[in-house]
Amino acid sequence: MIIDWIPEDLITLAEAARLLPTRPAPCTLWRWRTKGVNGARLECIRSGGRWLTTRQALARFLLAQSESASSGLPPPQPDMTSRLRAAGLLPKDS
């Protein structure tokens, strides 16, 4: 997802990581951008070979995580049995 960066404060992923109390590594924010968490992804934009986000996008991402956690529903899980069968680790159903 691309952010509307003009009205927002652009920061690097490393700067965004330093804003958080747990101080995750910048690669964690990279994963939030690429893979997301519980269906939400960190909004970013690429400029000059660097990925940037905004303070506001980080706040929206964290809010989405809080709402997901407070919904009481577990995060969606892949069907592990079918994945194990496809990998040949479980016998095929006959």
VMD Tcl script that draws the C-alpha trace (Angstrom):
set ca {
  {0.00 0.00 0.00}
  {1.37 3.41 -0.93}
  {0.98 6.36 1.39}
  {-0.12 9.88 0.59}
  {3.19 11.25 1.85}
  {2.75 14.95 1.08}
  {0.77 15.84 4.24}
  {2.68 13.35 6.40}
  {6.17 13.24 7.95}
  {8.48 10.93 5.97}
  {10.96 8.85 7.98}
  {13.22 5.90 7.20}
  {12.38 2.43 8.50}
  {15.30 2.72 10.93}
  {13.92 6.00 12.28}
  {10.47 4.43 12.60}
  {11.97 1.51 14.55}
  {13.57 3.96 16.98}
  {10.17 5.54 17.67}
  {8.81 2.31 19.11}
  {9.33 1.47 22.79}
  {10.46 -2.09 22.03}
  {13.09 -0.86 19.51}
  {12.66 -3.57 16.86}
  {15.36 -4.00 14.25}
  {14.71 -2.15 10.98}
  {14.40 -5.54 9.26}
  {11.28 -6.13 11.38}
  {9.68 -3.07 9.83}
  {10.79 -4.36 6.43}
  {8.82 -7.55 7.12}
  {5.84 -5.48 8.25}
  {6.06 -3.75 4.85}
  {6.43 -6.90 2.77}
  {4.53 -9.64 4.63}
  {2.45 -7.68 7.10}
  {1.02 -8.89 10.38}
  {-2.49 -10.30 10.74}
  {-3.48 -8.93 7.35}
  {-2.14 -5.38 7.86}
  {0.96 -4.01 6.14}
  {3.05 -0.99 6.96}
  {2.48 1.66 4.29}
  {5.74 2.71 2.61}
  {7.07 4.61 -0.38}
  {10.39 4.22 -2.19}
  {12.57 7.25 -2.81}
  {16.18 7.34 -3.92}
  {16.66 3.62 -3.36}
  {15.34 3.79 0.23}
  {12.04 2.70 1.66}
  {10.32 5.38 3.71}
  {7.22 5.42 5.84}
  {5.56 8.11 7.91}
  {4.83 8.54 11.59}
  {1.15 8.54 10.72}
  {1.42 5.29 8.69}
  {3.23 3.66 11.61}
  {0.42 4.79 13.93}
  {-2.22 3.38 11.56}
  {-0.34 0.07 11.37}
  {-0.06 -0.19 15.17}
  {-3.73 0.71 15.57}
  {-4.67 -2.06 13.13}
  {-2.58 -4.49 15.22}
  {-4.29 -3.37 18.42}
  {-7.74 -3.75 16.87}
  {-6.83 -7.20 15.56}
  {-5.57 -8.30 18.98}
  {-8.60 -6.93 20.82}
  {-11.09 -8.55 18.46}
  {-10.59 -11.83 20.27}
  {-10.22 -13.72 17.03}
  {-7.02 -15.66 16.45}
  {-5.00 -14.66 13.39}
  {-5.80 -16.68 10.28}
  {-3.77 -19.89 10.14}
  {-2.92 -21.78 6.98}
  {-4.30 -25.30 6.67}
  {-1.21 -27.03 8.07}
  {-2.42 -30.55 7.28}
  {-2.72 -29.85 3.55}
  {0.65 -28.09 3.55}
  {2.32 -31.08 5.23}
  {0.66 -33.47 2.75}
  {1.81 -31.33 -0.18}
  {5.35 -31.44 1.19}
  {5.17 -35.23 1.41}
  {5.42 -35.28 5.21}
  {1.96 -36.80 5.72}
  {0.36 -39.61 3.71}
  {-2.12 -38.60 1.00}
  {-5.78 -39.28 1.74}
  {-7.09 -42.18 -0.29}
}
mol new
graphics top color blue
foreach p $ca { graphics top sphere $p radius 0.5 }
foreach p [lrange $ca 0 end-1] q [lrange $ca 1 end] { graphics top cylinder $p $q radius 0.2 }
display resetview
